[in-house]
């Protein structure tokens, strides 16, 4: 028995100290959530983890950079949309001024509008900025186009698409619309009975504004005074960026059929109601919601996802009489913001047009035939009353004013606006339910017809009063290498990576979109010859703007894919870093419990070991 070296107590103390130290580390891991809190915990894993953190945080910031670039491209596209609209108006005015029936003072009045539109083009392009960076700088690239010689596969793809539209889609759309909407059909067929040439149409397939946005358009020139349809002016334009060939998915082919039906409806209405198709110039004019809403009655108000939420609600109903989702339908209709008849003309505008047809019908039961009968009463009413205001004619036919009709849809009304008629919510519920599986078109066999069955296949092209006689295919792209680009060049670079490598840069060219750059500054309509030449000037300017919009659209699509990839890398790298650095809480809790027991045992053994010297005292007594 010794007292100088109490080895039992010394050993117990050493092991208790080790246990206490390990317990402190485990408690630290549990408190922080990390199994590496200092380099000593795992030097190698710490190095790897910090490298991964640098990558993750850098890529997260790079993803935000990409989203900023997308936002900038969207700002540019929005501004150029307005430039497009003004150039289209300039083109219409040029065609009007080129008519030999106008007096010099008429052309002066028209040219005054042209000057104001050109001034606004300069104003919009000069003040459009993103984070105070001008998007259309004066020293930017010039929007010049070059014509390509496409590979035979591309040329043949567009050729077959043009033939399909011209020989099948277009004549079937014309026949179905004229048969379904008989007042317009009778008017057009009677007018073209002896001479079809005024209704010959031209189709162009070219870039309009890149993928999505405007899919196609159809228009007719309206001549003043008297607002008469200009013979031979029907023009169908199809965006080759959206429909490059017939090698499309079933969804894209369905969208193409729906789009053709929609645009042909515009062309038919332009020939029947030229006096009402200048939006906003007088009380007799059709409002935009009516023009687009009635076109949707042909193409379908459930195509392109305009009312997909309503379709989702309807898909859960047991029948058209099931009111269980009426609250959701009413909330959708009345959510405000852009979700109004005037703000969402392809969605709410379609619902308002269909509801107007139902209210104008003589029956109260819901059916496709009921809506169609009412719409034909409305179309006939506008034929019979060419000089009365839009609201006067509509009110006489549906029993409520235009304002009240829009309120029924915008407010999600449950109440009946007329004796025996169902409220807007119930009508929309039944319309959505009956349109399940289809697009809700009135020119198809049923509301539930959709897919690639929207348009038939039997109509003969040369038997229709409206016929495509000329087709133009465009192969153009932005030209940044021409001689007139010397001394010009402005761009921004999006940094979409973690390294200083230049491959992580995405360069976005900025363009000068002023009237000087578009070559229309000196264009005037003061003489017939000037106006005739101006048609080509504005046509070329429209193509330039289309090319720049297509460029920004392509950049946007590219960066979106880059952002998706960056987010994917961040997510999976985070998972790998987590395995290196994050503490397994369950494992650490088990370890803490073990160390607690060992610490208590060590303290007990140490207390017993310290009793040994007491035996020496017993010997000394």
C-alpha atoms as one frame of an Amber mdcrd trajectory, in Angstrom:
protein
   0.000   0.000   0.000   1.452   3.327  -1.115   0.348   6.908  -0.862   3.008
   8.674  -2.983   1.789   7.196  -6.248  -1.945   6.411  -6.128  -1.970   4.806
  -9.563  -5.596   3.684  -9.432  -6.787   7.229  -8.825  -4.344   8.601 -11.417
  -5.555   6.159 -14.106  -9.201   6.779 -13.242  -8.606  10.524 -13.406  -6.902
  10.244 -16.817  -9.741   8.224 -18.333 -12.378  10.481 -16.811 -10.602  13.469
 -18.353 -10.602  11.796 -21.786 -14.284  10.971 -21.446 -15.088  14.530 -20.381
 -13.174  15.920 -23.370 -14.953  13.584 -25.812 -18.308  14.417 -24.226 -17.601
  18.142 -24.721 -16.831  17.545 -28.425 -20.019  15.527 -28.865 -22.070  18.208
 -27.120 -20.473  20.792 -29.416 -21.482  18.776 -32.502 -25.027  18.431 -31.205
 -25.244  22.142 -30.463 -23.824  23.254 -33.841 -25.207  20.501 -36.055 -21.784
  20.045 -37.638 -19.357  17.175 -37.103 -16.497  19.454 -38.232 -16.297  22.590
 -36.075 -12.528  23.120 -36.300  -9.715  21.870 -38.495  -8.662  19.383 -35.823
 -11.973  17.566 -36.093 -11.138  16.356 -39.635  -8.514  18.335 -41.523  -8.953
  16.600 -44.888 -12.753  16.782 -44.879 -12.621  20.439 -43.837 -10.525  21.276
 -46.910 -12.884  19.426 -49.239 -15.947  20.954 -47.558 -14.697  24.532 -47.854
 -13.912  23.975 -51.543 -17.454  22.736 -52.061 -18.865  25.701 -50.122 -17.024
  28.079 -52.405 -18.552  26.353 -55.419 -22.054  26.238 -53.955 -22.151  29.859
 -52.872 -20.590  31.013 -56.129 -23.078  29.045 -58.228 -25.987  30.316 -56.134
 -24.890  33.860 -56.893 -24.347  32.909 -60.551 -27.928  31.594 -60.675 -29.138
  34.956 -59.401 -26.991  36.648 -62.055 -28.746  34.562 -64.693 -32.172  35.477
 -63.363 -31.200  39.151 -63.513 -30.199  38.617 -67.147 -33.549  36.986 -67.888
 -35.331  39.934 -66.300 -33.325  42.327 -68.448 -34.220  40.370 -71.607 -37.893
  40.475 -70.581 -37.712  44.249 -70.120 -36.204  44.568 -73.597 -38.871  42.322
 -75.108 -41.663  44.278 -73.419 -40.357  47.564 -74.786 -39.957  46.131 -78.280
 -43.498  44.769 -78.144 -44.721  48.355 -77.955 -42.351  49.364 -80.765 -43.814
  46.513 -82.833 -47.345  47.760 -82.190 -46.433  51.289 -83.265 -44.672  50.078
 -86.414 -47.696  47.958 -87.309 -49.844  51.074 -86.955 -47.381  52.994 -89.138
 -47.638  50.264 -91.756 -51.451  50.517 -91.755 -51.264  54.296 -92.081 -48.805
  53.970 -94.977 -51.157  51.683 -96.875 -54.004  54.090 -96.169 -51.988  57.099
 -97.365 -50.921  55.243-100.521 -54.538  55.186-101.685 -55.153  57.686-104.486
 -58.562  58.760-103.121 -57.007  60.859-100.340 -56.603  64.621-100.510 -53.278
  66.294 -99.517 -54.767  67.491 -96.229 -55.740  63.890 -95.417 -52.141  62.779
 -95.832 -50.952  65.674 -93.656 -53.252  64.472 -90.867 -52.030  60.893 -91.277
 -48.391  62.008 -91.370 -48.885  63.897 -88.094 -49.750  60.608 -86.409 -46.686
  58.983 -88.012 -44.461  61.728 -86.558 -45.882  61.201 -83.086 -45.409  57.442
 -83.313 -41.781  57.855 -84.412 -41.190  60.264 -81.520 -42.577  57.711 -79.086
 -40.394  54.952 -80.569 -37.352  57.131 -79.830 -38.674  57.945 -76.357 -39.310
  54.321 -75.414 -35.979  53.054 -76.679 -34.009  55.862 -75.008 -35.622  55.565
 -71.571 -35.788  51.775 -71.314 -33.185  50.774 -68.728 -32.442  47.895 -66.397
 -30.819  48.886 -63.115 -30.057  52.255 -64.770 -28.221  50.534 -67.641 -29.603
  51.581 -71.054 -30.818  48.525 -72.955 -30.909  50.282 -76.333 -27.803  52.538
 -76.286 -27.132  54.982 -79.100 -23.832  53.239 -79.861 -25.415  49.806 -79.806
 -25.419  47.334 -82.652 -27.566  48.171 -85.641 -30.491  45.764 -86.086 -29.565
  44.535 -89.541 -30.904  41.311 -91.027 -29.390  38.950 -93.524 -31.172  36.412
 -95.684 -30.013  32.833 -95.249 -29.808  29.948 -97.649 -31.225  27.291 -95.335
 -30.406  23.577 -95.597 -32.873  21.642 -97.719 -34.290  19.944 -94.613 -35.199
  23.311 -93.081 -36.581  24.716 -96.322 -38.638  21.584 -96.970 -39.962  21.616
 -93.393 -41.272  25.157 -93.776 -42.582  24.400 -97.255 -44.624  21.453 -96.015
 -45.914  23.522 -93.084 -47.024  26.273 -95.481 -48.762  23.736 -97.712 -50.514
  22.147 -94.735 -51.820  25.499 -93.507 -52.754  26.764 -96.971 -54.382  23.573
 -98.278 -55.916  22.103 -95.126 -55.920  24.138 -91.905 -56.912  27.476 -93.438
 -59.774  26.262 -95.724 -61.211  24.070 -92.958 -61.054  26.953 -90.491 -62.831
  29.213 -93.016 -65.524  26.620 -93.737 -66.142  25.779 -90.072 -66.320  29.430
 -89.025 -68.639  30.466 -91.859 -70.880  27.449 -91.266 -71.002  27.923 -87.482
 -71.436  31.705 -87.466 -74.014  31.905 -90.262 -74.633  35.692 -90.223 -70.973
  36.290 -91.064 -70.888  33.254 -93.339 -73.848  34.472 -95.397 -72.348  37.952
 -95.660 -68.952  36.751 -96.868 -70.315  34.141 -99.263 -72.738  36.623-100.803
 -69.999  39.227-101.238 -67.623  36.698-102.846 -70.236  34.943-104.967 -69.300
  36.651-108.230 -65.767  37.754-107.442 -63.465  36.136-104.861 -60.428  38.243
-105.644 -61.062  40.857-102.898 -60.761  38.032-100.351 -57.569  36.472-101.673
 -55.110  36.211 -98.800 -51.353  36.208 -98.387 -49.526  34.092 -95.828 -46.032
  34.748 -94.520 -44.041  32.373 -92.352 -41.269  34.334 -90.723 -39.894  35.254
 -87.325 -42.349  37.463 -85.436 -40.962  37.634 -81.899 -39.270  34.339 -81.130
 -40.672  31.375 -79.237 -44.025  31.921 -77.472 -45.568  35.404 -77.177 -47.226
  36.084 -80.583 -47.808  32.739 -82.339 -49.506  34.170 -85.416 -51.612  37.113
 -86.526 -54.173  37.863 -89.201 -55.229  41.309 -90.254 -56.931  43.294 -92.985
 -56.377  46.874 -94.006 -59.270  49.252 -93.309 -59.436  52.301 -95.571 -60.797
  55.691 -94.572 -63.118  57.522 -94.910 -65.962  55.139 -94.215 -63.729  52.451
 -92.718 -64.131  49.972 -95.555 -62.380  46.656 -96.011 -59.458  47.003 -98.447
 -59.730  44.263-101.100 -56.842  41.818-101.200 -55.382  42.983 -97.885 -55.915
  39.856 -95.787 -52.557  38.784 -94.354 -51.869  35.733 -92.206 -48.472  35.766
 -90.467 -47.145  32.652 -88.708 -44.138  32.733 -86.381 -41.632  30.182 -87.669
 -39.940  30.244 -84.240 -43.071  28.622 -82.772 -43.973  26.468 -85.771 -40.775
  25.751 -87.746 -42.157  22.709 -89.576 -44.724  19.921 -89.352 -42.307  17.876
 -87.251 -44.068  18.998 -84.075 -45.388  17.299 -80.963 -49.107  16.558 -80.719
 -49.501  19.457 -78.286 -47.791  21.844 -80.744 -49.923  20.608 -83.654 -53.038
  21.128 -81.542 -51.846  24.638 -80.700 -51.236  25.325 -84.402 -54.809  24.288
 -85.319 -56.216  26.391 -82.495 -54.082  29.375 -83.547 -55.148  29.151 -87.207
 -58.840  28.996 -86.189 -58.356  31.998 -83.889 -56.624  34.099 -86.541 -59.036
  33.198 -89.350 -61.846  34.444 -87.112 -60.055  37.805 -86.999 -59.862  37.839
 -90.786 -63.553  37.009 -91.193 -64.607  39.711 -88.736 -62.362  42.237 -90.477
 -64.155  41.594 -93.781 -67.663  41.682 -92.263 -67.231  44.507 -89.735 -64.488
  46.830 -91.070 -66.314  49.814 -89.572 -65.942  48.324 -86.075 -62.403  46.887
 -86.142 -60.388  50.030 -85.307 -60.021  49.525 -81.589 -60.708  52.575 -79.441
 -61.409  55.134 -82.160 -65.150  55.430 -81.509 -68.087  54.072 -79.465 -69.135
  51.833 -82.349 -65.797  49.962 -82.363 -65.471  46.464 -80.958 -63.497  46.500
 -77.678 -60.381  44.354 -77.592 -61.938  41.805 -75.239 -64.745  41.201 -77.759
 -62.364  40.873 -80.714 -60.094  38.408 -78.935 -62.855  36.725 -76.928 -64.884
  35.892 -80.038 -61.719  34.658 -81.783 -61.238  32.350 -78.803 -64.760  31.046
 -79.398 -63.263  29.623 -82.607 -59.777  28.663 -81.469 -60.838  27.673 -77.963
 -60.613  29.489 -74.629 -58.962  26.526 -72.918 -56.059  26.222 -75.337 -52.611
  27.560 -74.347 -53.546  27.254 -70.662 -55.574  30.474 -70.516 -58.173  28.882
 -68.236 -56.309  25.803 -67.039 -57.272  26.475 -63.409 -60.947  26.270 -64.356
 -60.290  22.970 -66.130 -58.555  21.703 -62.995 -61.578  22.644 -60.888 -63.999
  21.047 -63.356 -62.012  17.792 -63.436 -62.897  17.165 -59.769 -66.670  17.569
 -60.272 -69.039  14.598 -60.400 -71.187  16.336 -63.025 -71.920  19.747 -64.515
 -74.512  20.192 -61.744 -71.978  19.710 -58.932 -71.475  23.119 -57.199 -68.701
  21.928 -54.859 -65.996  24.038 -56.553 -68.099  27.145 -57.185 -66.256  29.016
 -54.425 -62.908  28.343 -56.162 -64.326  29.373 -59.539 -65.695  32.609 -58.082
 -62.332  33.326 -56.410 -60.511  32.732 -59.712 -62.811  35.073 -61.631 -62.689
  37.849 -59.034 -58.999  37.818 -58.059 -58.490  41.180 -59.763 -55.214  42.547
 -61.074 -54.790  41.446 -64.670 -57.492  38.804 -64.188 -60.296  40.880 -65.647
 -62.192  40.880 -68.925 -60.171  43.848 -70.216 -56.887  42.707 -68.669 -56.957
  39.087 -69.816 -58.767  39.166 -73.126 -57.861  35.604 -74.123 -59.016  34.162
 -70.791 -61.675  36.259 -69.079 -62.512  37.873 -72.434 -63.411  34.452 -73.834
 -65.636  33.735 -70.824 -67.400  37.087 -71.249 -67.986  36.472 -74.974 -69.378
  32.997 -74.314 -71.573  34.337 -71.491 -72.890  37.088 -73.802 -73.875  34.401
 -76.313 -75.705  32.469 -73.596 -77.545  35.588 -72.372 -78.578  36.479 -75.941
 -80.096  33.044 -76.578 -83.803  32.366 -76.183 -83.282  29.350 -73.935 -81.903
  29.120 -70.422 -80.355  25.658 -70.571 -76.622  25.364 -71.048 -75.305  23.829
 -74.253 -72.909  24.582 -77.062 -75.913  25.119 -79.355 -77.372  27.671 -76.919
 -74.172  29.753 -76.897 -73.792  29.489 -80.663 -77.393  30.570 -81.290 -76.919
  33.594 -79.037 -73.625  34.570 -80.679 -75.262  34.457 -84.087 -77.974  36.827
 -82.816 -75.196  39.155 -81.656 -73.289  38.942 -84.949 -76.493  39.572 -86.904
 -77.299  42.518 -84.655 -74.011  44.201 -85.509 -74.642  43.609 -89.224 -78.118
  45.170 -88.978 -77.009  48.163 -86.880 -73.724  49.316 -88.388 -73.745  52.836
 -86.969 -75.051  52.200 -83.443 -72.568  52.048 -80.590 -71.210  48.702 -79.481
 -72.838  49.016 -76.063 -76.233  49.952 -77.532 -76.343  46.906 -79.809 -74.993
  44.513 -77.181 -77.394  45.742 -74.482 -80.408  45.308 -76.786 -79.397  41.686
 -77.446 -78.259  40.373 -74.053 -80.416  42.470 -71.736 -77.548  44.017 -69.740
 -74.885  46.598 -70.590 -71.307  45.820 -71.532 -70.187  47.129 -68.131 -72.633
  44.864 -66.290 -71.571  41.887 -68.391 -67.924  42.437 -67.510 -68.833  42.911
 -63.835 -70.576  39.523 -63.811 -67.309  37.857 -64.852 -64.886  40.136 -62.975
 -66.819  39.816 -59.682 -67.498  36.078 -59.933 -71.234  36.712 -59.659 -73.582
  33.971 -58.443 -76.761  35.955 -59.116 -78.796  35.838 -62.313 -78.513  38.984
 -64.496 -81.784  38.181 -66.285 -84.926  36.172 -65.576 -84.237  32.445 -65.741
 -80.581  32.835 -66.663 -77.841  31.258 -64.579 -75.232  33.396 -62.840 -71.712
  33.778 -64.192 -70.151  31.279 -61.769 -72.588  28.502 -62.668 -72.181  29.270
 -66.386 -68.382  29.140 -66.177 -68.578  25.887 -64.195 -70.755  24.244 -66.862
 -68.641  25.656 -69.712 -65.456  24.337 -68.095 -66.960  20.926 -67.332 -68.350
  20.451 -70.849 -64.972  21.533 -72.312 -62.937  18.895 -70.437 -60.671  17.080
 -72.856 -61.105  19.826 -75.438 -60.614  23.545 -75.974 -64.157  24.933 -75.689
 -64.492  25.898 -79.360 -67.882  26.624 -80.944 -66.767  25.622 -84.457 -65.956
  22.027 -83.472 -68.461  19.152 -83.095 -68.472  19.634 -79.311 -66.872  21.771
 -76.639 -64.830  18.731 -75.600 -63.156  18.446 -79.017 -59.457  19.169 -78.876
 -56.056  17.821 -79.836 -55.517  17.635 -83.581 -59.256  17.359 -84.262 -60.076
  21.063 -83.920 -59.999  21.534 -87.670 -61.374  19.052 -90.173 -59.676  17.642
 -93.254 -62.390  17.694 -95.933 -62.765  21.347 -96.929 -61.625  22.175-100.456
 -59.299  25.135-100.720 -60.701  26.520-103.980 -64.297  26.195-102.790 -63.893
  28.723 -99.984 -64.691  32.447-100.388 -61.494  33.330 -98.493 -58.433  31.608
 -99.914 -54.640  31.818 -99.493 -53.203  32.587-102.924 -49.626  33.652-102.083
 -47.148  32.325 -99.547 -43.862  33.877 -98.489 -41.254  31.988 -96.469 -38.660
  34.042 -94.627 -35.146  32.937 -93.746 -33.531  35.829 -91.927 -31.304  36.235
 -88.895 -29.516  39.032 -87.110 -26.383  40.169 -88.936 -23.660  41.479 -86.623
 -20.800  41.306 -89.113 -21.743  43.796 -91.797 -19.637  46.803 -92.641 -22.095
  49.261 -91.101 -21.400  47.795 -87.653 -17.885  49.286 -87.594 -17.326  51.549
 -84.633 -20.424  50.169 -82.953 -20.813  47.616 -80.248 -22.281  47.598 -76.808
 -22.923  44.554 -74.710 -23.157  43.200 -71.214 -21.761  39.901 -69.974 -23.601
  37.665 -67.542 -21.196  35.782 -65.271 -22.750  32.356 -64.795 -20.065  30.381
 -62.989 -17.708  30.323 -59.993 -14.428  30.676 -61.849 -12.792  33.528 -63.735
 -12.882  31.392 -66.875 -14.332  33.363 -69.803 -16.450  30.342 -70.754 -18.626
  31.327 -67.796 -19.552  34.577 -69.554 -22.712  34.891 -71.662 -22.452  37.963
 -73.851 -25.667  39.872 -74.613 -25.472  42.339 -77.480 -27.337  45.612 -77.016
 -28.968  47.229 -80.029 -29.709  50.767 -81.093 -33.461  50.681 -81.775 -34.025
  54.350 -82.544 -35.784  55.459 -85.714 -32.346  56.232 -87.153 -31.279  52.631
 -86.650 -34.577  51.371 -88.077 -34.097  53.623 -91.136 -37.464  55.353 -90.773
 -36.485  58.801 -89.423 -37.016  60.575 -92.742 -40.035  58.553 -93.865 -43.136
  60.654 -94.529 -46.558  60.094 -96.089 -47.102  63.519 -97.607 -47.406  62.207
-101.168 -48.790  59.036-102.677 -45.319  57.953-103.849 -43.790  58.610-100.432
 -46.550  56.602 -98.779 -46.070  53.720-101.206 -42.323  53.627-100.479 -43.019
  53.896 -96.756 -44.812  50.541 -96.841 -41.479  48.817 -97.537 -39.661  51.026
 -95.009 -41.981  50.080 -92.179 -42.116  46.446 -93.293 -38.318  46.255 -93.049
 -38.380  48.014 -89.660 -40.886  45.438 -88.394 -38.546  42.653 -89.524 -35.607
  44.330 -87.757 -37.529  44.570 -84.497 -38.665  40.953 -84.944 -35.051  39.898
 -85.331 -33.955  41.696 -82.164 -36.912  40.309 -80.187 -36.036  36.841 -81.445
 -32.431  37.409 -80.339 -33.503  38.394 -76.815 -35.924  35.466 -76.723 -33.135
  33.046 -77.642 -30.865  34.563 -74.967 -33.642  34.215 -72.404 -34.183  30.549
 -73.260 -30.443  29.847 -73.154 -29.955  31.500 -69.763 -33.007  29.737 -68.333
 -31.419  26.375 -69.146 -28.120  27.568 -67.659 -29.888  28.586 -64.439 -31.618
  25.188 -64.231 -28.230  23.487 -64.562 -26.613  25.755 -61.949 -29.418  25.016
 -59.497 -28.988  21.288 -60.135 -25.243  21.490 -59.426 -25.842  23.501 -56.240
 -28.414  21.009 -54.994 -26.242  17.930 -55.513 -23.038  19.578 -54.297 -24.900
  20.658 -51.162 -25.894  17.043 -50.578 -22.266  15.933 -50.921 -21.026  18.696
 -48.600 -23.671  17.746 -46.083 -22.339  14.213 -45.909 -18.890  15.610 -45.116
 -19.796  18.263 -42.594 -23.231  17.749 -41.087 -23.457  15.819 -37.845 -25.527
  12.649 -37.674 -27.664  13.743 -34.750 -28.911  10.255 -33.913 -25.358   8.863
 -33.881 -24.089  11.735 -31.738 -26.943  11.315 -29.251 -26.039   7.633 -28.833
 -22.406   8.611 -28.347 -23.366  11.301 -25.811 -25.382   8.768 -23.826 -22.384
   6.392 -23.819 -20.002   9.135 -22.697 -22.397  10.251 -19.958 -22.372   6.714
 -18.559 -18.570   6.471 -18.832 -18.181   9.871 -17.150 -20.389   8.816 -14.267
 -18.516   5.490 -13.981 -15.160   7.271 -14.060 -16.201   9.646 -11.316 -17.377
   6.690  -9.203 -14.122   4.741  -9.747 -12.061   7.868  -8.980 -13.935   8.343
  -5.696 -13.285   4.699  -4.744  -9.591   4.922  -5.743  -9.186   7.927  -3.443
 -10.308   5.736  -0.505  -7.100   3.606  -0.751  -4.873   6.021   1.273  -7.402
   5.796   4.066  -6.210   2.178   4.619  -2.752   3.497   5.490  -4.252   5.518
   8.312  -5.812   2.378   9.702  -2.354   0.733   9.908  -0.928   3.751  11.742
  -3.517   3.594  14.505
